[in-house]
Amino acid sequence: MAEHQDGKNLEEQRRQSCGVEYFDRGTIEGRDGRKYDRYAIHTHFVEVGESQAELVKKYVLPLYQKGDCLAFGAKVMAMCTGNVRTKDQVHPGFWARLLAPFAGINSTGVGMHEPYKMQLTIDICGAPRVVFAAFVSAITRPFGVHGLFYKICGKGVAGIDGFYFRSAFDRYKDLALINNDNPVELCDQLEKDTGVPVVLMDANDIDQNQLGKCKDFPLTDDQIQDAMKDNPSGQGGELTPLILIRPLS
C-alpha cells in the first residue's frame, strides 16, 4: 500500500486486529532507501493522569513485532504526566490581552492568538522576554521572517497546545498541554515498562518535531523524519497518537 501525502487518515485505511483498531498508512521509503510500514493506532480520548505504559500495553503490544518501534504523541504524554494547565489556572493580564490579537493563527492550532495561551507563555518565560519576542516578530514578519517569537521565547513555548476554540474536543478548549522537559527519561522508562523502543513526537501537517527518544532506539534522527514525513498521526479528532513503525529493510 503506497503512502498518501495528506496527513489525514482515510476510511479505506482502517483495519482491526487483535482487538485493536488502526489505520494502515502504507509503506514509505526514506532518503537512504530504507522502507517502513506505519500503523496509526486508534485510542480512546486519553485523560489527565492515565498511564502511558498501560496505553502501550493495551493498544501497541497486540500488534507489536520484534524490530518495531513506536512514535508516541507528545500531547498524550503531557496528558499522562499531568503537564497541563486549565483556564482556571491562567489569568490573562494586560500584556496578554494586548499582544494576542496581533499573533498568527493557522490550521494546526499553533499560535498565540488566544489571550490565555499568550498569558501561559508569559507565565513560563516572563513578560519582558515575551514582549521583546513579539516586538521582533512584528518588525521582521513583513520581510518574510517567521518563527522568531518562538525562538526568542524558547523553553518549549512552540509546543504549547490547547485553549483552542476550534478544537475537535471540548476538553482542549479549556485545557493547555505543555511538552515535557524530560523526553529522553520518559522514553527510556516507557521502553523499560513495555519493551517497545519509543520516540516522543510533536507532529502535525507542517512539522514533525522529535522531542526525544530512548537511548537504544533503532532508527537515526533522519530515519525517524523519513518514517513520519507524511504525518501518519493525522489531525483533528482522529485519536491516533500512537504510530507503530515497522522497518522493512
RODREN-802081 format. One record per residue: x, y, z of N, C-alpha, C in turn; residue number from 0. Coordinates in Angstrom, 3 decimals, decimal comma. Layout:
<pts>
PT; X; Y; Z; X; Y; Z; X; Y; Z; NUM $
...
</pts>
This chain:
<pts>
PT; 0,847; -1,193; 0,000; 0,000; 0,000; 0,000; 0,876; 1,233; 0,000; 0 $
PT; 0,673; 2,123; -0,923; 1,502; 3,317; -1,048; 1,067; 4,384; -0,053; 1 $
PT; 1,988; 5,281; 0,278; 1,691; 6,398; 1,165; 0,783; 7,397; 0,453; 2 $
PT; 0,089; 8,237; 1,219; -0,582; 9,393; 0,651; -0,031; 10,624; 1,334; 3 $
PT; -0,133; 11,767; 0,661; 0,557; 12,953; 1,138; -0,235; 13,741; 2,170; 4 $
PT; -1,564; 13,611; 2,181; -2,372; 14,298; 3,166; -2,204; 13,626; 4,515; 5 $
PT; -2,027; 14,428; 5,599; -1,844; 13,851; 6,911; -3,064; 13,115; 7,431; 6 $
PT; -4,238; 13,384; 6,905; -5,465; 12,807; 7,429; -5,547; 11,311; 7,137; 7 $
PT; -5,984; 10,550; 8,149; -6,220; 9,131; 7,943; -7,489; 8,922; 7,123; 8 $
PT; -7,464; 7,945; 6,230; -8,574; 7,687; 5,318; -9,361; 6,459; 5,762; 9 $
PT; -10,666; 6,480; 5,476; -11,527; 5,384; 5,904; -11,085; 4,052; 5,309; 10 $
PT; -10,619; 4,076; 4,053; -10,194; 2,820; 3,417; -8,906; 2,263; 4,020; 11 $
PT; -8,249; 3,034; 4,867; -7,048; 2,550; 5,548; -7,371; 1,897; 6,893; 12 $
PT; -8,611; 1,969; 7,318; -8,987; 1,455; 8,630; -8,880; -0,073; 8,671; 13 $
PT; -8,250; -0,592; 9,731; -8,077; -2,021; 9,918; -8,369; -2,372; 11,385; 14 $
PT; -8,528; -3,658; 11,665; -8,679; -4,120; 13,034; -7,991; -5,473; 13,177; 15 $
PT; -7,218; -5,611; 14,247; -6,514; -6,861; 14,504; -6,280; -6,998; 15,995; 16 $
PT; -6,480; -8,184; 16,527; -6,233; -8,458; 17,941; -6,985; -7,495; 18,861; 17 $
PT; -8,167; -7,059; 18,409; -8,977; -6,149; 19,208; -8,539; -4,702; 19,149; 18 $
PT; -7,567; -4,373; 18,280; -7,051; -3,009; 18,158; -7,430; -2,446; 16,790; 19 $
PT; -7,961; -1,234; 16,785; -8,288; -0,551; 15,530; -7,140; 0,378; 15,149; 20 $
PT; -6,778; 0,365; 13,877; -5,663; 1,196; 13,427; -5,860; 1,553; 11,959; 21 $
PT; -5,046; 2,487; 11,496; -5,041; 2,877; 10,089; -3,705; 2,453; 9,476; 22 $
PT; -3,788; 1,709; 8,389; -2,587; 1,290; 7,677; -2,133; 2,442; 6,797; 23 $
PT; -1,071; 3,129; 7,223; -0,592; 4,301; 6,494; 0,364; 3,958; 5,357; 24 $
PT; 0,504; 2,692; 5,089; 1,250; 2,273; 3,917; 2,750; 2,271; 4,121; 25 $
PT; 3,451; 1,962; 3,050; 4,914; 1,871; 3,060; 5,507; 3,158; 2,526; 26 $
PT; 6,520; 3,621; 3,200; 7,211; 4,837; 2,781; 8,699; 4,538; 2,679; 27 $
PT; 9,356; 5,139; 1,716; 10,789; 4,923; 1,515; 11,561; 6,161; 1,935; 28 $
PT; 12,585; 5,946; 2,733; 13,397; 7,049; 3,208; 14,475; 7,450; 2,217; 29 $
PT; 15,153; 8,518; 2,568; 16,204; 9,052; 1,689; 17,371; 8,087; 1,535; 30 $
PT; 17,540; 7,189; 2,497; 18,628; 6,216; 2,418; 18,182; 4,902; 1,774; 31 $
PT; 16,946; 4,870; 1,269; 16,434; 3,674; 0,621; 15,726; 2,705; 1,548; 32 $
PT; 15,776; 2,954; 2,844; 15,115; 2,055; 3,789; 13,603; 2,309; 3,768; 33 $
PT; 12,821; 1,252; 3,890; 11,369; 1,369; 3,814; 10,734; 1,038; 5,166; 34 $
PT; 9,546; 1,631; 5,372; 8,848; 1,456; 6,638; 7,347; 1,320; 6,388; 35 $
PT; 6,725; 0,372; 7,095; 5,272; 0,371; 7,227; 4,934; 1,175; 8,471; 36 $
PT; 3,784; 1,880; 8,432; 3,367; 2,672; 9,584; 1,911; 2,366; 9,906; 37 $
PT; 1,622; 2,187; 11,174; 0,267; 1,894; 11,621; -0,145; 2,936; 12,661; 38 $
PT; -1,147; 3,725; 12,303; -1,666; 4,769; 13,197; -2,746; 4,146; 14,079; 39 $
PT; -2,439; 3,960; 15,338; -3,306; 3,201; 16,238; -4,345; 4,115; 16,880; 40 $
PT; -5,601; 3,713; 16,741; -6,717; 4,480; 17,295; -6,886; 4,156; 18,778; 41 $
PT; -6,981; 5,193; 19,604; -7,147; 5,029; 21,048; -8,431; 5,725; 21,509; 42 $
PT; -8,770; 5,546; 22,762; -9,813; 6,367; 23,373; -9,244; 7,763; 23,635; 43 $
PT; -10,082; 8,698; 24,038; -9,586; 10,019; 24,417; -8,860; 9,889; 25,752; 44 $
PT; -7,577; 10,151; 25,735; -6,748; 9,971; 26,926; -6,922; 11,168; 27,856; 45 $
PT; -7,226; 10,882; 29,105; -7,438; 11,928; 30,089; -6,185; 12,145; 30,943; 46 $
PT; -6,203; 13,222; 31,702; -5,072; 13,575; 32,561; -4,845; 12,467; 33,591; 47 $
PT; -3,587; 12,047; 33,696; -3,207; 11,088; 34,715; -3,254; 9,632; 34,301; 48 $
PT; -3,673; 9,341; 33,074; -3,650; 7,951; 32,623; -2,197; 7,482; 32,443; 49 $
PT; -2,009; 6,186; 32,536; -0,669; 5,611; 32,444; -0,251; 5,426; 30,984; 50 $
PT; 0,882; 6,016; 30,629; 1,392; 5,845; 29,273; 1,791; 4,391; 29,010; 51 $
PT; 2,295; 3,710; 30,030; 2,671; 2,303; 29,871; 1,440; 1,437; 29,608; 52 $
PT; 0,349; 1,713; 30,309; -0,871; 0,941; 30,101; -1,443; 1,182; 28,710; 53 $
PT; -1,298; 2,395; 28,188; -1,747; 2,672; 26,823; -0,983; 1,813; 25,822; 54 $
PT; 0,330; 1,728; 26,001; 1,147; 0,924; 25,085; 0,791; -0,554; 25,212; 55 $
PT; 0,606; -1,021; 26,426; 0,259; -2,426; 26,634; -1,094; -2,765; 26,005; 56 $
PT; -2,046; -1,841; 26,106; -3,391; -2,093; 25,602; -3,474; -2,000; 24,087; 57 $
PT; -2,833; -0,975; 23,506; -3,036; -0,680; 22,092; -1,885; -1,100; 21,176; 58 $
PT; -0,666; -1,138; 21,700; 0,501; -1,379; 20,849; 0,975; -2,826; 20,909; 59 $
PT; 1,094; -3,376; 22,103; 1,653; -4,725; 22,239; 0,885; -5,790; 21,447; 60 $
PT; -0,451; -5,694; 21,299; -1,131; -6,712; 20,488; -0,693; -6,719; 19,025; 61 $
PT; -0,153; -5,609; 18,521; 0,273; -5,507; 17,122; 1,786; -5,594; 16,979; 62 $
PT; 2,491; -5,470; 18,074; 3,954; -5,328; 18,050; 4,650; -6,596; 17,562; 63 $
PT; 5,675; -6,385; 16,719; 6,564; -7,460; 16,292; 8,001; -7,044; 16,592; 64 $
PT; 8,849; -8,006; 16,809; 10,254; -7,710; 17,074; 10,832; -6,857; 15,950; 65 $
PT; 11,512; -5,782; 16,313; 12,076; -4,859; 15,340; 11,243; -3,611; 15,153; 66 $
PT; 9,977; -3,640; 15,628; 9,116; -2,452; 15,544; 9,585; -1,390; 16,532; 67 $
PT; 9,155; -0,162; 16,297; 9,372; 0,915; 17,246; 8,150; 1,829; 17,235; 68 $
PT; 8,053; 2,693; 18,220; 6,832; 3,457; 18,441; 7,099; 4,945; 18,514; 69 $
PT; 6,306; 5,714; 17,747; 6,271; 7,167; 17,891; 5,077; 7,500; 18,774; 70 $
PT; 5,351; 8,055; 19,933; 4,329; 8,363; 20,940; 4,053; 9,860; 20,884; 71 $
PT; 2,768; 10,240; 20,748; 2,408; 11,644; 20,617; 2,684; 12,451; 21,868; 72 $
PT; 3,315; 13,609; 21,697; 3,723; 14,437; 22,833; 2,530; 14,952; 23,626; 73 $
PT; 1,419; 15,250; 22,946; 0,260; 15,791; 23,655; -0,346; 14,747; 24,590; 74 $
PT; -0,403; 13,502; 24,136; -0,915; 12,442; 25,003; 0,043; 12,215; 26,170; 75 $
PT; 1,341; 12,314; 25,920; 2,298; 12,188; 27,012; 2,086; 13,291; 28,038; 76 $
PT; 1,808; 14,514; 27,578; 1,540; 15,608; 28,509; 0,300; 15,319; 29,352; 77 $
PT; -0,721; 14,717; 28,738; -1,917; 14,343; 29,488; -1,573; 13,279; 30,532; 78 $
PT; -0,797; 12,296; 30,127; -0,450; 11,200; 31,044; 0,346; 11,705; 32,242; 79 $
PT; 1,275; 12,601; 31,993; 2,146; 13,086; 33,071; 1,552; 14,268; 33,830; 80 $
PT; 0,386; 14,745; 33,381; -0,259; 15,866; 34,059; 0,407; 17,199; 33,805; 81 $
PT; 1,143; 17,304; 32,704; 1,821; 18,556; 32,376; 0,860; 19,452; 31,597; 82 $
PT; -0,179; 19,902; 32,296; -1,261; 20,661; 31,682; -1,616; 21,855; 32,577; 83 $
PT; -2,350; 22,796; 31,981; -2,909; 23,923; 32,722; -4,351; 24,118; 32,289; 84 $
PT; -5,207; 24,465; 33,223; -6,598; 24,774; 32,900; -6,770; 26,288; 32,831; 85 $
PT; -7,873; 26,713; 32,224; -8,142; 28,148; 32,143; -8,277; 28,765; 33,535; 86 $
PT; -8,752; 27,983; 34,487; -8,884; 28,493; 35,849; -7,535; 28,819; 36,474; 87 $
PT; -6,470; 28,208; 35,943; -5,128; 28,436; 36,484; -4,377; 29,556; 35,776; 88 $
PT; -4,958; 30,080; 34,707; -4,296; 31,115; 33,905; -5,184; 32,355; 33,871; 89 $
PT; -4,590; 33,503; 34,153; -5,371; 34,741; 34,252; -4,778; 35,797; 33,324; 90 $
PT; -5,335; 35,929; 32,112; -4,791; 36,885; 31,145; -4,723; 38,299; 31,705; 91 $
PT; -3,529; 38,888; 31,600; -3,316; 40,249; 32,082; -3,184; 41,236; 30,932; 92 $
PT; -2,659; 42,401; 31,254; -2,569; 43,489; 30,282; -1,801; 43,081; 29,031; 93 $
PT; -0,587; 42,529; 29,195; 0,247; 42,215; 28,036; -0,347; 41,097; 27,189; 94 $
PT; -0,937; 40,119; 27,826; -1,542; 39,015; 27,065; -2,692; 39,520; 26,204; 95 $
PT; -3,526; 40,345; 26,763; -4,667; 40,857; 26,006; -4,232; 41,838; 24,919; 96 $
PT; -3,139; 42,549; 25,168; -2,638; 43,488; 24,169; -1,983; 42,775; 22,997; 97 $
PT; -1,180; 41,747; 23,289; -0,381; 41,104; 22,251; -1,138; 40,042; 21,463; 98 $
PT; -2,064; 39,340; 22,098; -2,718; 38,202; 21,457; -3,372; 38,529; 20,110; 99 $
PT; -4,079; 39,663; 19,972; -4,739; 39,941; 18,684; -3,776; 40,074; 17,510; 100 $
PT; -2,506; 40,331; 17,798; -1,524; 40,512; 16,726; -0,788; 39,222; 16,382; 101 $
PT; -1,059; 38,159; 17,126; -0,361; 36,893; 16,898; -0,952; 36,161; 15,707; 102 $
PT; -0,160; 35,251; 15,134; -0,608; 34,484; 13,981; -1,539; 33,365; 14,384; 103 $
PT; -2,291; 32,876; 13,418; -3,183; 31,746; 13,611; -3,113; 30,884; 12,369; 104 $
PT; -3,106; 29,565; 12,531; -3,094; 28,682; 11,368; -3,911; 27,438; 11,657; 105 $
PT; -4,013; 26,584; 10,653; -4,933; 25,449; 10,723; -4,526; 24,397; 11,738; 106 $
PT; -3,274; 24,400; 12,200; -2,851; 23,399; 13,178; -3,233; 23,783; 14,598; 107 $
PT; -3,656; 25,028; 14,788; -3,992; 25,475; 16,130; -2,805; 26,055; 16,855; 108 $
PT; -1,613; 25,988; 16,261; -0,421; 26,526; 16,885; -0,416; 28,035; 16,696; 109 $
PT; -0,331; 28,782; 17,777; -0,335; 30,228; 17,678; -0,645; 30,846; 19,024; 110 $
PT; -0,424; 32,133; 19,124; -0,635; 32,838; 20,386; -1,809; 33,818; 20,287; 111 $
PT; -2,749; 33,514; 19,402; -3,885; 34,408; 19,190; -4,880; 34,354; 20,341; 112 $
PT; -4,785; 33,357; 21,207; -5,663; 33,248; 22,365; -5,001; 33,933; 23,562; 113 $
PT; -5,687; 34,882; 24,218; -5,075; 35,547; 25,377; -4,631; 34,570; 26,466; 114 $
PT; -5,365; 33,470; 26,648; -4,963; 32,502; 27,678; -3,636; 31,848; 27,321; 115 $
PT; -3,464; 31,516; 26,044; -2,210; 30,887; 25,637; -1,054; 31,881; 25,731; 116 $
PT; -1,318; 33,129; 25,358; -0,286; 34,163; 25,478; 0,090; 34,367; 26,939; 117 $
PT; -0,905; 34,367; 27,824; -0,612; 34,545; 29,244; 0,190; 33,371; 29,795; 118 $
PT; -0,127; 32,167; 29,343; 0,635; 30,997; 29,786; 2,090; 31,131; 29,368; 119 $
PT; 2,308; 31,637; 28,172; 3,681; 31,882; 27,704; 4,377; 32,904; 28,591; 120 $
PT; 3,658; 33,951; 28,960; 4,221; 34,970; 29,854; 4,537; 34,356; 31,213; 121 $
PT; 3,650; 33,490; 31,706; 3,888; 32,839; 32,989; 5,156; 31,986; 32,950; 122 $
PT; 5,409; 31,346; 31,809; 6,565; 30,463; 31,670; 7,854; 31,246; 31,444; 123 $
PT; 7,793; 32,263; 30,590; 9,006; 32,951; 30,128; 9,247; 34,311; 30,784; 124 $
PT; 8,196; 34,908; 31,326; 8,314; 36,261; 31,856; 7,887; 37,292; 30,828; 125 $
PT; 7,258; 38,361; 31,277; 6,731; 39,392; 30,372; 7,811; 40,075; 29,543; 126 $
PT; 8,962; 40,448; 30,099; 9,969; 41,141; 29,280; 10,396; 40,342; 28,049; 127 $
PT; 10,654; 39,052; 28,218; 11,078; 38,227; 27,083; 9,963; 38,117; 26,039; 128 $
PT; 8,738; 37,921; 26,497; 7,624; 37,758; 25,563; 7,351; 39,050; 24,811; 129 $
PT; 7,385; 40,169; 25,495; 7,163; 41,457; 24,827; 8,257; 41,715; 23,798; 130 $
PT; 9,493; 41,422; 24,167; 10,599; 41,596; 23,213; 10,426; 40,671; 22,012; 131 $
PT; 10,052; 39,432; 22,260; 9,844; 38,468; 21,169; 8,735; 38,941; 20,233; 132 $
PT; 7,659; 39,470; 20,808; 6,548; 39,961; 19,994; 6,982; 41,157; 19,158; 133 $
PT; 7,804; 42,043; 19,737; 8,293; 43,221; 19,013; 9,164; 42,803; 17,831; 134 $
PT; 10,107; 41,889; 18,065; 10,993; 41,425; 16,995; 10,180; 40,721; 15,906; 135 $
PT; 9,228; 39,911; 16,308; 8,391; 39,205; 15,342; 7,603; 40,183; 14,476; 136 $
PT; 7,089; 41,243; 15,105; 6,269; 42,216; 14,375; 7,070; 42,965; 13,319; 137 $
PT; 8,325; 43,289; 13,619; 9,109; 44,084; 12,668; 9,782; 43,228; 11,599; 138 $
PT; 9,891; 41,917; 11,841; 10,531; 41,040; 10,854; 9,534; 40,292; 9,981; 139 $
PT; 8,302; 40,117; 10,460; 7,304; 39,352; 9,703; 7,040; 39,925; 8,316; 140 $
PT; 6,971; 41,262; 8,146; 6,738; 41,815; 6,802; 7,832; 41,460; 5,796; 141 $
PT; 9,005; 41,068; 6,292; 10,113; 40,698; 5,417; 10,176; 39,188; 5,181; 142 $
PT; 9,119; 38,493; 5,583; 9,046; 37,057; 5,348; 9,773; 36,212; 6,365; 143 $
PT; 10,171; 36,804; 7,486; 10,861; 36,057; 8,538; 9,816; 35,592; 9,551; 144 $
PT; 9,749; 34,285; 9,764; 8,745; 33,728; 10,661; 9,402; 32,858; 11,736; 145 $
PT; 8,731; 32,726; 12,855; 9,184; 31,835; 13,907; 10,088; 32,450; 14,951; 146 $
PT; 10,421; 33,734; 14,824; 11,326; 34,352; 15,792; 10,708; 34,474; 17,176; 147 $
PT; 9,390; 34,640; 17,217; 8,729; 34,732; 18,526; 9,042; 33,492; 19,356; 148 $
PT; 8,891; 32,318; 18,749; 9,114; 31,067; 19,479; 10,592; 30,854; 19,784; 149 $
PT; 11,458; 31,248; 18,861; 12,894; 31,076; 19,094; 13,372; 31,945; 20,251; 150 $
PT; 12,877; 33,164; 20,322; 13,297; 34,073; 21,387; 12,724; 33,637; 22,731; 151 $
PT; 11,463; 33,238; 22,728; 10,847; 32,780; 23,983; 11,505; 31,497; 24,481; 152 $
PT; 11,771; 30,551; 23,564; 12,389; 29,295; 23,968; 11,526; 28,525; 24,947; 153 $
PT; 12,174; 27,706; 25,788; 11,523; 26,963; 26,871; 10,335; 26,135; 26,404; 154 $
PT; 10,385; 25,653; 25,157; 9,331; 24,779; 24,673; 8,005; 25,455; 24,395; 155 $
PT; 8,015; 26,771; 24,273; 6,772; 27,517; 24,065; 6,057; 27,070; 22,789; 156 $
PT; 6,821; 26,756; 21,756; 6,200; 26,328; 20,498; 5,388; 25,051; 20,668; 157 $
PT; 5,662; 24,296; 21,730; 4,957; 23,051; 21,958; 3,687; 23,181; 22,782; 158 $
PT; 3,348; 24,397; 23,217; 2,110; 24,589; 23,979; 0,922; 24,399; 23,044; 159 $
PT; -0,004; 23,561; 23,448; -1,192; 23,314; 22,638; -2,416; 23,397; 23,535; 160 $
PT; -3,557; 23,756; 22,949; -4,782; 23,823; 23,726; -5,312; 25,241; 23,828; 161 $
PT; -6,290; 25,440; 24,727; -7,027; 26,709; 24,796; -7,461; 27,098; 23,390; 162 $
PT; -7,948; 26,109; 22,652; -8,126; 26,239; 21,208; -9,602; 26,140; 20,865; 163 $
PT; -10,202; 27,259; 20,483; -11,649; 27,304; 20,291; -12,122; 26,458; 19,116; 164 $
PT; -11,222; 26,100; 18,199; -11,621; 25,281; 17,054; -11,310; 23,798; 17,249; 165 $
PT; -10,926; 23,398; 18,447; -10,572; 22,007; 18,688; -11,756; 21,084; 18,452; 166 $
PT; -11,445; 19,878; 17,970; -12,489; 18,867; 17,799; -12,993; 18,339; 19,139; 167 $
PT; -12,263; 18,640; 20,220; -12,630; 18,157; 21,546; -12,869; 19,340; 22,482; 168 $
PT; -14,024; 19,355; 23,119; -14,338; 20,435; 24,053; -13,302; 20,518; 25,172; 169 $
PT; -12,740; 19,379; 25,550; -11,753; 19,342; 26,642; -10,576; 20,261; 26,343; 170 $
PT; -10,142; 20,303; 25,084; -8,971; 21,099; 24,728; -9,276; 22,584; 24,598; 171 $
PT; -10,550; 22,944; 24,659; -10,899; 24,362; 24,613; -10,596; 25,050; 25,943; 172 $
PT; -10,541; 24,274; 27,010; -10,299; 24,818; 28,343; -9,046; 24,259; 28,990; 173 $
PT; -8,220; 23,576; 28,191; -7,033; 22,918; 28,729; -5,849; 23,174; 27,806; 174 $
PT; -4,699; 23,473; 28,391; -3,467; 23,623; 27,618; -2,504; 22,508; 27,990; 175 $
PT; -1,841; 21,967; 26,972; -0,870; 20,897; 27,166; 0,522; 21,431; 26,883; 176 $
PT; 1,455; 21,097; 27,743; 2,822; 21,598; 27,639; 3,764; 20,417; 27,472; 177 $
PT; 4,630; 20,471; 26,478; 5,565; 19,371; 26,256; 6,472; 19,177; 27,463; 178 $
PT; 6,702; 17,925; 27,792; 7,561; 17,606; 28,930; 9,011; 17,988; 28,650; 179 $
PT; 9,713; 18,395; 29,691; 11,111; 18,808; 29,517; 12,099; 17,675; 29,789; 180 $
PT; 11,585; 16,451; 29,978; 12,454; 15,288; 30,185; 12,076; 14,153; 29,237; 181 $
PT; 12,042; 14,418; 27,927; 11,542; 13,406; 26,986; 12,381; 12,134; 26,929; 182 $
PT; 13,697; 12,250; 27,035; 14,546; 11,057; 26,957; 14,261; 10,124; 28,138; 183 $
PT; 14,159; 10,702; 29,329; 13,877; 9,888; 30,510; 12,510; 9,218; 30,388; 184 $
PT; 11,520; 9,931; 29,864; 10,191; 9,349; 29,698; 10,215; 8,188; 28,704; 185 $
PT; 10,953; 8,367; 27,612; 11,055; 7,302; 26,607; 11,801; 6,091; 27,151; 186 $
PT; 12,875; 6,332; 27,886; 13,628; 5,219; 28,479; 12,748; 4,417; 29,439; 187 $
PT; 11,977; 5,124; 30,269; 11,137; 4,442; 31,235; 10,013; 3,671; 30,550; 188 $
PT; 9,459; 4,264; 29,497; 8,372; 3,594; 28,782; 8,876; 2,331; 28,087; 189 $
PT; 10,089; 2,383; 27,529; 10,666; 1,180; 26,939; 10,917; 0,123; 28,021; 190 $
PT; 11,403; 0,565; 29,169; 11,656; -0,383; 30,272; 10,366; -1,057; 30,710; 191 $
PT; 9,270; -0,309; 30,727; 7,994; -0,833; 31,217; 7,279; -1,723; 30,198; 192 $
PT; 7,564; -1,517; 28,904; 6,793; -2,214; 27,865; 7,622; -3,057; 26,914; 193 $
PT; 8,929; -2,792; 26,841; 9,784; -3,496; 25,896; 9,753; -2,921; 24,493; 194 $
PT; 9,052; -1,799; 24,296; 8,932; -1,190; 22,973; 9,808; 0,061; 22,894; 195 $
PT; 10,722; 0,154; 21,927; 11,523; 1,365; 21,764; 10,628; 2,557; 21,386; 196 $
PT; 10,847; 3,703; 22,031; 9,919; 4,833; 21,915; 10,656; 6,110; 21,531; 197 $
PT; 10,026; 6,887; 20,631; 10,430; 8,258; 20,347; 9,222; 9,140; 20,619; 198 $
PT; 9,438; 10,273; 21,255; 8,362; 11,210; 21,570; 8,296; 12,256; 20,465; 199 $
PT; 7,137; 12,349; 19,816; 6,977; 13,214; 18,651; 5,878; 14,247; 18,869; 200 $
PT; 6,152; 15,473; 18,434; 5,139; 16,535; 18,387; 4,934; 16,850; 16,921; 201 $
PT; 4,009; 16,128; 16,295; 3,882; 16,173; 14,834; 2,561; 16,792; 14,406; 202 $
PT; 2,602; 17,483; 13,257; 1,397; 17,956; 12,581; 1,693; 17,961; 11,090; 203 $
PT; 0,789; 18,550; 10,300; 0,983; 18,524; 8,849; 2,100; 19,457; 8,386; 204 $
PT; 2,619; 20,292; 9,298; 3,677; 21,241; 8,933; 5,044; 20,743; 9,387; 205 $
PT; 5,116; 20,272; 10,623; 6,390; 19,845; 11,194; 6,249; 18,501; 11,892; 206 $
PT; 7,359; 17,756; 11,923; 7,452; 16,533; 12,713; 8,600; 16,721; 13,697; 207 $
PT; 8,273; 17,267; 14,854; 9,301; 17,621; 15,818; 9,589; 16,445; 16,746; 208 $
PT; 10,816; 16,013; 16,723; 11,270; 14,932; 17,590; 11,757; 15,531; 18,899; 209 $
PT; 11,092; 15,192; 20,004; 11,441; 15,769; 21,298; 12,488; 14,948; 22,034; 210 $
PT; 12,507; 13,652; 21,786; 13,470; 12,782; 22,453; 13,157; 11,332; 22,139; 211 $
PT; 14,142; 10,464; 22,350; 13,947; 9,035; 22,098; 14,750; 8,242; 23,108; 212 $
PT; 14,369; 6,974; 23,283; 15,109; 6,119; 24,208; 16,520; 5,894; 23,678; 213 $
PT; 17,418; 5,570; 24,563; 18,839; 5,538; 24,209; 19,189; 4,490; 23,161; 214 $
PT; 18,410; 3,398; 23,094; 18,715; 2,363; 22,105; 17,661; 2,320; 20,989; 215 $
PT; 17,060; 3,453; 20,693; 16,071; 3,497; 19,610; 16,751; 3,078; 18,308; 216 $
PT; 16,127; 2,197; 17,529; 16,820; 1,589; 16,387; 16,963; 2,468; 15,146; 217 $
PT; 16,283; 3,605; 15,100; 16,370; 4,477; 13,931; 17,151; 5,737; 14,244; 218 $
PT; 17,844; 6,259; 13,233; 18,528; 7,539; 13,383; 17,493; 8,663; 13,334; 219 $
PT; 17,918; 9,870; 13,680; 17,014; 11,015; 13,625; 16,484; 11,225; 12,208; 220 $
PT; 17,351; 11,100; 11,217; 16,912; 11,275; 9,826; 15,914; 10,194; 9,424; 221 $
PT; 16,139; 8,978; 9,874; 15,217; 7,894; 9,539; 13,858; 8,099; 10,202; 222 $
PT; 13,844; 8,643; 11,407; 12,580; 8,959; 12,071; 11,805; 9,984; 11,252; 223 $
PT; 12,505; 11,017; 10,798; 11,846; 12,039; 9,981; 11,303; 11,436; 8,689; 224 $
PT; 12,051; 10,535; 8,082; 11,580; 9,879; 6,852; 10,309; 9,073; 7,119; 225 $
PT; 10,305; 8,318; 8,204; 9,161; 7,453; 8,507; 7,914; 8,251; 8,861; 226 $
PT; 8,105; 9,480; 9,362; 6,985; 10,282; 9,836; 6,659; 11,465; 8,926; 227 $
PT; 7,273; 11,537; 7,752; 7,216; 12,780; 6,972; 5,827; 13,149; 6,471; 228 $
PT; 4,917; 12,166; 6,327; 3,559; 12,476; 5,868; 2,581; 12,578; 7,037; 229 $
PT; 3,111; 12,733; 8,252; 2,307; 12,890; 9,461; 1,266; 11,779; 9,605; 230 $
PT; 1,699; 10,548; 9,808; 0,735; 9,460; 9,982; -0,114; 9,587; 11,242; 231 $
PT; 0,245; 10,524; 12,131; -0,572; 10,746; 13,321; -1,917; 11,360; 12,975; 232 $
PT; -2,030; 11,954; 11,785; -3,286; 12,575; 11,394; -3,484; 13,911; 12,087; 233 $
PT; -4,718; 14,418; 12,008; -5,044; 15,711; 12,581; -6,435; 15,676; 13,190; 234 $
PT; -6,778; 16,769; 13,867; -8,141; 16,950; 14,351; -8,549; 15,899; 15,361; 235 $
PT; -9,723; 15,285; 15,148; -10,284; 14,369; 16,118; -10,046; 12,918; 15,815; 236 $
PT; -8,938; 12,588; 15,181; -8,720; 11,212; 14,732; -8,293; 10,248; 15,828; 237 $
PT; -7,747; 10,767; 16,922; -7,353; 9,930; 18,057; -6,390; 8,823; 17,642; 238 $
PT; -5,342; 9,200; 16,926; -4,308; 8,241; 16,527; -2,925; 8,759; 16,942; 239 $
PT; -2,673; 8,846; 18,253; -1,409; 9,413; 18,727; -0,259; 8,423; 18,803; 240 $
PT; -0,538; 7,139; 18,562; 0,484; 6,097; 18,658; 0,753; 5,549; 17,264; 241 $
PT; 1,980; 5,731; 16,776; 2,350; 5,272; 15,442; 3,362; 4,145; 15,570; 242 $
PT; 2,931; 2,953; 15,189; 3,835; 1,800; 15,178; 4,605; 1,805; 13,870; 243 $
PT; 5,920; 1,893; 13,952; 6,794; 1,946; 12,788; 7,458; 0,576; 12,620; 244 $
PT; 7,329; 0,022; 11,416; 7,874; -1,313; 11,149; 8,903; -1,229; 10,020; 245 $
PT; 10,199; -1,177; 10,345; 11,233; -1,152; 9,292; 11,190; -2,429; 8,458; 246 $
PT; 11,308; -2,280; 7,135; 11,209; -3,425; 6,238; 12,550; -3,835; 5,656; 247 $
PT; 13,506; -2,942; 5,686; 14,808; -3,271; 5,096; 15,906; -2,501; 5,784; 248 $
</pts>
